Structure formats: structure tokens, C-alpha cells
């Protein structure tokens, strides 16, 4: 009997020891697995999603935000996340297309209130005489806008203005960085002459600049581009697990006329048509994915621009049957800045003297009048590109100093 009890006891003892060893090993394996998973984690995180890096910087501070519909954390708006985390958010500035991204190019952006949260909204698109005092009312500004990588996309001009306001008022600015969906290229003419400075050509950078907003913010500071060469108190929250060779499809459209990845990639090349009377699809379901004009000489593909929500104003060739080119099925990931579309349509145009219907606007988009004159003179794409080589080389050398991520070159 004692032997039986002893054996049972020893069996239970060894069983318990086995469970302990199994549990310990299991926990160790789980812990190690988690550590390996974390070490090998390749999930892309935008600056806004790295809350642990910037929420401590906002604790006990009065905070302002420059943002819009692209300011998201996962599937939530950054404003909702900040308010839930107890951040003392006082107001938001809205850029060209408004806080919710539903205002079309050049339309008025009013000071108002965000209908969802009640947050006071102020515009920085155009003049705002109270902007300095508004920024002066907080301790720190957050900037979180999704740029698309072209000098003529006005969100980078908005960032410059916020940096200037923060420098004026001695306030900190935190840029929540996001990938550049066209960050795999540096191309086009570099703006040099301030004669061509405008919201659509604000900085002395390449037309396709190859920078994230965080990298450009560092360049603005480092090159002394703020008034009197002052620097803003800048901190960039970088993107995790991204480099300039990594394709990036935007989770939220950046503006009404860039509804998908294809339009974002073609925007680099097609935006130059904005200074002509050609349609690039505004008022259709395919903005920045088609090109056309009411003349069969331009191609067999036809479409008629009409009206669409957010695109009712300023629709080129509205109501006219346009003939041209369908680019909806291009390989967007491989599409890079090119002059072939512009030069091809210029060559086919029977009205070359009126092709550039708004020449001054074209020159501001390009950052120079030399480019337009080269096209008119009949230069080829190769010849035009050769004329950019020296200025692009100098720009790339400057750009390299401010890169936060491995480059595509």
C-alpha cells in the first residue's frame, strides 16, 4: 500500500515537474517568438501611428494641428485619437482642399468648425492675418498632411508657413512624417528664380523632389529658407519600415482629383496640362488618368467632362466630347515623370501658338520659363532633360544631406 501511494506521489511529482518545465519552456518559446517577431516586424508605420514617440511630447501642452482627411492613425482620424488620449487640442489649420479634403483646387477655404468634433478650424490657404496669434496661443504645433511628391502640390507650401509661424512665435513644430508615393524619383527643372515663386512652386527644389514632408522640413530649416534664415524648433517623427524604393499606395485620397494610385503616379506628368485648355479628366470618374481635347487629331479614345462632387468648378472642356489618350490601365508602379504626353500632344496640336493658353501659370508650375520655350523651339525630351542635368545634380547633392530613409539611387 505504501509502495502504491509512494509511486502515485512520485508520478504526481514528476507530472507537476513536467508541467512546470513545459510551461516554462512554452513561455520561453513564446517570449522568444515575440522578440523575434518584433525584431523582424516589417509593418510600415507612419509618423502619426507611432504614438509612443510623440504623445509624451504633448503631455501638459496646448496643441494645434495642421491636418486634413489624410491625417489618420490606422482607420481613425488623428483628431479623434488625440482627443481620446487626452491631448489638449485647441484648433486645426486646414490646407488647400479643406480639413475633410472635399474642397476643389483654388476654392475658398473658410474658418469654421469641424462638424464631427467641434474643433475650431482655421485656414492657411490664402491670407490669414490672425495666423500668428493663433499659433501663439498654443505650445506646440503638429503637422500631418500626405504629400504626393511634386513641387506644385501645395501642402508643402502650407508646411513652410506653419514652420514660419512657429519660428515667429518660438513654438515647437512636430512633423508626423508619411511616405512619398512618388519618392522613387527626382526629376524636372529646379526652380531658381524667385520670379516664379508661388504656392505651386514655393521652394528651390526639383519639380519632382523625391522627399517626404519630414525630409523637406529639415531642408527648409537647414538651408535657411525661413525669413531671415531663422530655424523653427523642429522634430520629425519618422516613418518606420519604409525607404524611397518602396511603393506606397495611399490609404486615403489626398485631394478630390487624385482618387487612386494611378492618378497619383500620373499626376507628376499630367499636372503640366493644367496650364492648357486640354482636359485631364476633371469632371469625370478618371481625373489625371485621361487626356483629351475636342479634336479627333488627338486620338481615338473619347470622353466628355461633366460634373462630379468636389469637381464642379474649373472643369476644362466641360460638356465637350474630347478625343485623346486613355491611361487608366498603365502600370502605375512603373509610371514615372515623363515629357512624352506633353510633347506628343504639342506635336499633334494644330494650334501651337495657343497651346499654352496660360503661359505664366505653366512657368510657375515648371519653376522656369525656359522649359516652355524649349518645347516651343522643338527640342526633344532627351535634349530638354540634358539641360536639367547640372541643376539636378546640385539639387540631389543638397537633398542627400536631409534624407531620413535609404534612397532609391
C-alpha positions as a printed NumPy array, in Angstrom:
array([[  0.   ,   0.   ,   0.   ],
       [  2.75 ,   2.4  ,   0.964],
       [  4.553,   1.45 ,  -2.231],
       [  1.446,   2.207,  -4.258],
       [  0.993,   5.601,  -2.552],
       [  4.688,   6.345,  -2.992],
       [  4.52 ,   5.55 ,  -6.699],
       [  1.42 ,   7.659,  -7.122],
       [  3.087,  10.515,  -5.269],
       [  6.212,  10.271,  -7.4  ],
       [  4.072,  10.13 , -10.512],
       [  2.233,  13.26 ,  -9.497],
       [  5.514,  14.921,  -8.567],
       [  7.105,  14.158, -11.914],
       [  3.917,  15.153, -13.665],
       [  3.941,  18.515, -11.892],
       [  7.613,  18.997, -12.648],
       [  6.899,  18.146, -16.262],
       [  4.107,  20.691, -16.416],
       [  6.362,  23.293, -14.825],
       [  9.142,  22.572, -17.314],
       [  6.64 ,  22.513, -20.212],
       [  5.051,  25.766, -19.088],
       [  8.429,  27.429, -18.567],
       [  9.694,  26.235, -21.941],
       [  6.439,  27.242, -23.554],
       [  6.631,  30.703, -22.032],
       [ 10.262,  30.998, -23.027],
       [  9.446,  29.952, -26.568],
       [  6.537,  32.385, -26.705],
       [  8.653,  35.206, -25.354],
       [ 11.445,  34.436, -27.786],
       [  8.924,  34.186, -30.584],
       [  7.531,  37.557, -29.71 ],
       [ 11.007,  39.023, -29.562],
       [ 11.829,  37.557, -32.972],
       [  8.544,  38.806, -34.377],
       [  9.215,  42.271, -33.029],
       [ 12.788,  42.233, -34.273],
       [ 11.635,  41.121, -37.739],
       [  8.498,  43.23 , -37.798],
       [  8.276,  44.812, -41.231],
       [  4.957,  46.591, -40.751],
       [  5.039,  50.103, -42.14 ],
       [  4.087,  52.683, -39.529],
       [  3.553,  56.332, -40.421],
       [  4.711,  59.024, -38.026],
       [  1.132,  59.506, -36.809],
       [  0.917,  55.819, -35.912],
       [  3.986,  56.   , -33.664],
       [  2.079,  57.42 , -30.729],
       [  4.687,  56.325, -28.203],
       [  7.198,  58.705, -29.795],
       [  5.159,  61.887, -29.77 ],
       [  2.39 ,  61.665, -27.159],
       [  4.943,  62.26 , -24.349],
       [  5.935,  65.475, -26.148],
       [  2.333,  66.694, -25.967],
       [  1.688,  65.935, -22.299],
       [  0.541,  69.042, -20.452],
       [  0.809,  71.141, -23.609],
       [ -1.709,  73.178, -25.552],
       [ -1.621,  71.759, -29.061],
       [ -2.568,  72.946, -32.554],
       [ -2.782,  70.76 , -35.662],
       [ -2.286,  71.236, -39.376],
       [ -4.166,  68.317, -40.883],
       [ -6.903,  67.031, -43.149],
       [ -8.587,  63.768, -44.149],
       [ -5.181,  62.134, -44.721],
       [ -4.278,  62.618, -41.041],
       [ -5.172,  59.106, -39.959],
       [ -3.973,  56.582, -37.402],
       [ -4.964,  53.178, -38.725],
       [ -8.593,  53.699, -39.678],
       [ -9.182,  56.607, -37.269],
       [ -8.702,  60.316, -37.758],
       [ -5.747,  61.729, -35.84 ],
       [ -8.034,  64.277, -34.143],
       [-10.201,  61.507, -32.668],
       [ -7.118,  59.676, -31.4  ],
       [ -5.58 ,  62.793, -29.847],
       [ -8.802,  63.741, -28.07 ],
       [ -9.251,  60.209, -26.757],
       [ -5.683,  60.237, -25.458],
       [ -6.431,  63.399, -23.505],
       [ -4.361,  65.772, -25.661],
       [ -5.377,  69.404, -25.134],
       [ -6.11 ,  70.088, -28.805],
       [ -7.149,  73.705, -29.335],
       [ -7.638,  74.086, -33.115],
       [ -6.686,  72.815, -36.545],
       [ -5.421,  74.589, -39.644],
       [ -6.8  ,  73.356, -42.975],
       [ -4.803,  73.362, -46.248],
       [ -5.976,  73.999, -49.824],
       [ -8.582,  71.237, -50.04 ],
       [-10.08 ,  71.792, -46.591],
       [ -9.976,  69.796, -43.366],
       [-12.059,  66.94 , -44.76 ],
       [-10.495,  67.124, -48.248],
       [-13.736,  67.994, -50.043],
       [-12.834,  71.404, -51.492],
       [-11.539,  71.54 , -55.067],
       [ -8.459,  73.394, -56.315],
       [ -8.445,  77.126, -55.751],
       [-11.8  ,  77.24 , -53.987],
       [-12.2  ,  79.319, -50.817],
       [-11.4  ,  77.573, -47.526],
       [-13.252,  79.295, -44.7  ],
       [-12.603,  79.499, -40.976],
       [-15.244,  77.225, -39.49 ],
       [-15.791,  74.35 , -37.059],
       [-15.259,  70.651, -37.64 ],
       [-18.777,  69.217, -37.622],
       [-17.727,  65.91 , -36.069],
       [-15.621,  67.113, -33.133],
       [-16.49 ,  70.795, -32.746],
       [-12.807,  71.643, -33.135],
       [-12.238,  75.236, -34.333],
       [-10.825,  75.268, -37.869],
       [ -8.727,  78.   , -39.455],
       [ -7.474,  78.29 , -42.993],
       [ -3.85 ,  78.702, -44.028],
       [ -4.719,  78.657, -47.722],
       [ -4.524,  82.292, -48.751],
       [ -4.071,  85.102, -46.28 ],
       [ -4.901,  84.783, -42.587],
       [ -3.923,  87.888, -40.644],
       [ -4.615,  86.167, -37.325],
       [ -2.381,  83.163, -38.024],
       [  0.473,  84.391, -35.815],
       [ -1.755,  84.958, -32.802],
       [ -3.495,  81.62 , -33.38 ],
       [ -0.175,  79.762, -33.277],
       [  0.92 ,  81.907, -30.364],
       [ -1.994,  80.549, -28.328],
       [ -0.536,  77.006, -28.167],
       [  2.715,  75.412, -27.018],
       [  3.296,  73.034, -29.91 ],
       [  2.061,  72.505, -33.468],
       [  1.547,  69.124, -35.098],
       [  1.814,  68.843, -38.884],
       [  0.32 ,  65.774, -40.564],
       [ -0.504,  66.026, -44.275],
       [  0.009,  63.451, -47.017],
       [  2.118,  64.983, -49.778],
       [  2.448,  63.375, -53.227],
       [  5.989,  64.426, -54.13 ],
       [  5.522,  67.285, -56.613],
       [  6.69 ,  70.835, -56.013],
       [  3.36 ,  72.132, -57.359],
       [  1.306,  70.224, -54.75 ],
       [  0.534,  72.984, -52.26 ],
       [  0.692,  71.05 , -48.98 ],
       [  4.455,  71.663, -48.796],
       [  3.854,  75.419, -49.032],
       [  1.4  ,  75.061, -46.132],
       [  4.063,  73.271, -44.098],
       [  6.529,  76.084, -44.778],
       [  4.013,  78.615, -43.487],
       [  3.41 ,  76.631, -40.295],
       [  7.158,  76.355, -39.73 ],
       [  7.481,  80.119, -40.211],
       [  4.646,  80.825, -37.788],
       [  6.212,  78.535, -35.186],
       [  9.589,  80.23 , -35.625],
       [  7.941,  83.652, -35.289],
       [  6.231,  82.646, -32.055],
       [  9.002,  80.495, -30.576],
       [  6.822,  77.365, -30.704],
       [  7.805,  73.771, -31.378],
       [  6.593,  72.022, -34.532],
       [  6.36 ,  68.231, -34.747],
       [  6.077,  66.816, -38.268],
       [  4.417,  63.398, -38.369],
       [  6.074,  62.009, -41.46 ],
       [  4.418,  59.929, -44.186],
       [  5.831,  58.078, -47.205],
       [  6.105,  59.882, -50.512],
       [  4.162,  57.816, -53.104],
       [  6.454,  59.279, -55.772],
       [  9.556,  59.206, -53.604],
       [ 11.354,  56.876, -56.006],
       [ 12.275,  59.675, -58.399],
       [ 13.912,  63.096, -58.592],
       [ 13.236,  64.866, -61.871],
       [ 12.273,  68.001, -63.728],
       [ 13.619,  71.544, -63.628],
       [ 14.782,  73.103, -60.356],
       [ 13.234,  76.46 , -59.507],
       [ 15.947,  79.069, -59.063],
       [ 14.428,  82.463, -59.84 ],
       [ 12.015,  83.951, -57.272],
       [ 10.15 ,  85.432, -60.246],
       [  8.399,  82.064, -60.494],
       [  7.75 ,  81.612, -56.778],
       [  4.117,  80.8  , -55.942],
       [  2.173,  78.336, -53.806],
       [  2.617,  75.876, -56.674],
       [  6.36 ,  76.496, -56.845],
       [  7.318,  77.58 , -53.355],
       [ 10.768,  76.077, -52.882],
       [ 14.015,  75.962, -54.829],
       [ 13.768,  72.228, -55.353],
       [ 13.287,  69.875, -58.29 ],
       [  9.774,  69.719, -59.693],
       [  9.628,  66.052, -58.638],
       [ 11.508,  66.49 , -55.396],
       [ 11.895,  62.95 , -54.005],
       [ 11.399,  63.97 , -50.365],
       [  8.953,  63.205, -47.6  ],
       [  7.495,  66.198, -45.775],
       [  9.795,  65.396, -42.864],
       [ 12.864,  65.452, -45.071],
       [ 11.725,  68.673, -46.748],
       [ 11.096,  70.281, -43.351],
       [ 14.703,  69.518, -42.42 ],
       [ 15.827,  71.044, -45.731],
       [ 13.796,  74.21 , -45.133],
       [ 15.493,  74.609, -41.754],
       [ 18.938,  73.532, -42.882],
       [ 19.06 ,  75.732, -45.987],
       [ 17.77 ,  78.79 , -44.099],
       [ 14.661,  79.241, -46.234],
       [ 12.537,  80.741, -43.466],
       [ 12.509,  84.545, -43.215],
       [ 15.897,  85.97 , -42.219],
       [ 17.327,  82.455, -42.12 ],
       [ 15.711,  81.618, -38.786],
       [ 15.084,  77.984, -37.884],
       [ 11.965,  76.503, -36.374],
       [ 12.157,  74.221, -33.333],
       [ 11.534,  71.136, -35.449],
       [ 11.121,  67.478, -34.57 ],
       [ 10.281,  64.823, -37.168],
       [  8.569,  61.573, -36.174],
       [  9.84 ,  59.269, -38.938],
       [  8.065,  56.512, -40.812],
       [  9.043,  53.021, -39.697],
       [  9.981,  50.365, -42.267],
       [  9.906,  52.464, -45.436],
       [ 12.523,  53.571, -47.919],
       [ 12.457,  55.531, -51.152],
       [ 12.311,  52.373, -53.254],
       [  9.181,  51.074, -51.505],
       [  5.909,  51.572, -53.452],
       [  3.229,  53.207, -51.337],
       [ -0.468,  53.319, -52.16 ],
       [ -2.24 ,  55.99 , -50.161],
       [ -4.901,  54.711, -47.729],
       [ -6.884,  57.955, -48.139],
       [ -7.109,  60.149, -51.239],
       [ -5.054,  63.329, -50.731],
       [ -7.405,  65.593, -52.715],
       [-10.626,  65.221, -54.742],
       [ -8.933,  64.822, -58.137],
       [ -6.413,  62.176, -57.052],
       [ -8.755,  59.245, -56.358],
       [ -6.333,  56.324, -56.743],
       [ -2.719,  55.193, -57.059],
       [ -2.729,  55.53 , -60.85 ],
       [ -3.79 ,  59.181, -60.68 ],
       [ -1.167,  59.914, -58.015],
       [  1.587,  58.447, -60.185],
       [  0.404,  60.157, -63.384],
       [ -0.07 ,  63.481, -61.608],
       [  3.674,  64.115, -61.912],
       [  3.438,  64.26 , -65.71 ],
       [ -0.139,  65.41 , -66.342],
       [ -0.342,  68.403, -63.993],
       [  1.532,  70.485, -66.579],
       [ -1.578,  70.264, -68.795],
       [ -3.343,  72.421, -66.173],
       [ -1.857,  75.469, -67.927],
       [ -3.541,  74.475, -71.21 ],
       [ -7.149,  74.017, -72.314],
       [ -6.778,  70.237, -72.501],
       [ -8.875,  68.064, -70.215],
       [ -7.046,  65.695, -67.898],
       [-10.263,  64.14 , -66.704],
       [-11.613,  66.613, -64.187],
       [-15.376,  66.222, -64.159],
       [-15.086,  62.512, -64.991],
       [-14.52 ,  59.388, -62.921],
       [-10.89 ,  59.315, -64.099],
       [ -9.154,  62.586, -63.2  ],
       [ -5.437,  62.56 , -64.005],
       [ -5.883,  59.304, -65.921],
       [ -7.05 ,  60.591, -69.318],
       [ -6.028,  63.43 , -71.646],
       [ -8.181,  64.934, -74.355],
       [ -9.375,  67.857, -76.432],
       [-12.35 ,  68.397, -78.77 ],
       [-10.41 ,  67.439, -81.915],
       [-10.045,  63.881, -83.363],
       [ -6.403,  64.619, -84.195],
       [ -5.511,  63.773, -80.592],
       [ -6.685,  60.137, -80.59 ],
       [ -9.487,  57.599, -80.834],
       [-10.375,  57.443, -77.139],
       [-13.288,  59.724, -76.287],
       [-14.798,  61.096, -73.085],
       [-16.953,  64.049, -72.068],
       [-16.077,  66.006, -68.892],
       [-19.147,  66.775, -66.84 ],
       [-19.57 ,  67.494, -63.143],
       [-18.632,  65.461, -60.121],
       [-18.901,  66.226, -56.386],
       [-15.979,  68.428, -55.449],
       [-15.013,  68.955, -59.083],
       [-17.861,  71.1  , -60.386],
       [-15.779,  74.255, -60.717],
       [-12.954,  74.833, -63.214],
       [-13.642,  71.813, -65.42 ],
       [-11.74 ,  72.145, -68.699],
       [-13.858,  71.287, -71.768],
       [-16.941,  70.692, -69.657],
       [-19.715,  69.203, -71.807],
       [-17.448,  68.8  , -74.855],
       [-16.596,  65.472, -76.46 ],
       [-12.836,  65.079, -76.089],
       [-10.515,  62.885, -78.139],
       [ -7.275,  61.668, -76.701],
       [ -5.481,  59.122, -74.589],
       [ -6.688,  56.591, -72.014],
       [ -4.064,  55.958, -69.312],
       [ -6.268,  54.113, -66.817],
       [ -4.524,  50.792, -67.401],
       [ -0.887,  51.857, -67.183],
       [  1.352,  50.011, -64.739],
       [  1.173,  52.656, -62.047],
       [  4.144,  51.356, -60.047],
       [  6.374,  51.727, -63.119],
       [  4.946,  55.08 , -64.185],
       [  7.407,  57.906, -63.577],
       [  7.658,  61.523, -64.6  ],
       [  7.849,  61.854, -68.374],
       [  7.506,  64.546, -71.016],
       [  6.149,  62.17 , -73.659],
       [  2.486,  63.024, -73.096],
       [  3.019,  66.783, -73.192],
       [  5.368,  66.693, -76.187],
       [  3.128,  64.277, -78.115],
       [  0.04 ,  66.47 , -77.683],
       [  2.029,  69.606, -78.523],
       [  3.29 ,  67.959, -81.702],
       [ -0.255,  66.978, -82.753],
       [ -1.823,  70.352, -81.888],
       [ -2.835,  72.405, -84.953],
       [ -2.872,  75.493, -82.697],
       [  0.672,  75.544, -81.318],
       [  0.582,  79.31 , -80.841],
       [ -2.293,  78.859, -78.372],
       [ -1.281,  75.508, -76.868],
       [ -0.032,  77.158, -73.665],
       [ -3.218,  79.13 , -73.034],
       [ -1.907,  80.276, -69.623],
       [  1.844,  80.595, -70.174],
       [  2.577,  82.387, -66.894],
       [  0.817,  79.615, -64.985],
       [  2.796,  76.979, -66.888],
       [  6.04 ,  78.751, -65.999],
       [  5.114,  78.733, -62.311],
       [  4.269,  75.031, -62.457],
       [  7.624,  74.384, -64.112],
       [  9.501,  76.897, -61.951],
       [ 11.024,  78.455, -65.052],
       [ 10.055,  79.867, -68.452],
       [ 12.949,  78.077, -70.112],
       [ 11.07 ,  74.766, -70.191],
       [  8.101,  76.172, -72.156],
       [ 10.418,  77.912, -74.592],
       [ 12.323,  74.665, -75.154],
       [  9.082,  72.883, -76.088],
       [  8.086,  75.675, -78.48 ],
       [ 11.519,  75.566, -80.101],
       [ 11.04 ,  71.889, -80.953],
       [ 13.585,  70.35 , -78.587],
       [ 13.272,  66.638, -77.9  ],
       [ 12.75 ,  65.136, -74.465],
       [ 16.37 ,  63.981, -74.407],
       [ 17.623,  67.485, -75.236],
       [ 15.392,  69.102, -72.615],
       [ 16.462,  66.606, -69.969],
       [ 20.125,  67.207, -70.79 ],
       [ 19.611,  70.895, -69.966],
       [ 18.499,  69.926, -66.439],
       [ 21.461,  67.687, -65.616],
       [ 23.689,  70.178, -63.794],
       [ 20.933,  71.746, -61.684],
       [ 19.504,  68.326, -60.824],
       [ 22.952,  67.088, -59.783],
       [ 23.347,  70.07 , -57.449],
       [ 19.867,  69.555, -56.026],
       [ 20.47 ,  65.832, -55.449],
       [ 23.663,  66.664, -53.553],
       [ 21.723,  69.06 , -51.309],
       [ 18.849,  66.567, -50.93 ],
       [ 21.192,  63.833, -49.747],
       [ 22.013,  65.802, -46.573],
       [ 18.412,  65.643, -45.367],
       [ 17.348,  62.094, -46.196],
       [ 15.823,  60.146, -43.314],
       [ 15.398,  56.894, -45.25 ],
       [ 17.517,  54.744, -47.59 ],
       [ 17.413,  56.25 , -51.079],
       [ 16.296,  54.663, -54.346],
       [ 19.605,  55.534, -56.055]])
